[in-house]
Amino acid sequence: MESKSTEERQIEILDAAAELFSTKGYDKTSTSDIMKAVGIAKGTLYYHFSSKEEILDALIDRIASNMVSRATAIASDKTVSVPDRITRVILSLNVNTHGEGQIIETLHNPQNALFHQKSLDVVIERITPILAGIVKEGIEQGIFSTEYPESSIRMVMTYAMIAFEDVQNITSDIVAGFIYNLERVFGAKTGTFHDLMKNFM
């Protein structure tokens, strides 16, 4: 009989899977490896997750949910200016400052290509509406002039997730180029995101 709650067991499985995906790679990790790491039988694992890919999806969802919680809290603080809120949301996506960095860094290795693509898709999909809401505020305040806030955010998110993926090799040129394009995509004045540079470097 299952002595632990469903939530507790799922957390155990996801924690073990994250460690194994990090050390062995997603493709080389089997469900048997995960069962052995947690100390459970096959039936218990499949009671909670129907496949290794479902475990991966749940792991991505857990990380993305943490990102969404941080981004939502930042976006709702109307005492902070629109450009600063956008800057803070973008910075909050850097999981290395929130205890998830080691997992993300290793799971973005070539041996974990499926995780890499799925995580990009999920984060962009879930963070875009939050940032789009801030951009719409900026349009109402005359800070931005884009007619396509949602599309603009998707472009920015895709750019940011790729440009800042390797946190060890972010240069001033990369950040400056990002800011330059960010201001033009939103139709903002030059210097609107000047604080972004010092926050990244």
Buried (B, 14 or more C-beta within 10 A) or exposed (E): EEEEEEEEBBEBBBBBBBBBBBEBBBEEBEBEBBBEBBEBEEEBBEBBBEEBEEBBBBBBBBBBEBBBEBBBEBBEEEEBBBBBBBBBBBBBBBBEEBEBEEBBBBBBBEBBEBBBEBBBEBBBEBBBBBBBBBBBBBBEEEBBEBEEBBEBBBBBBEBBBEBBBEBEEBEEEBBBEBBEBBBEBBBBEEEBBEBBBEBBE
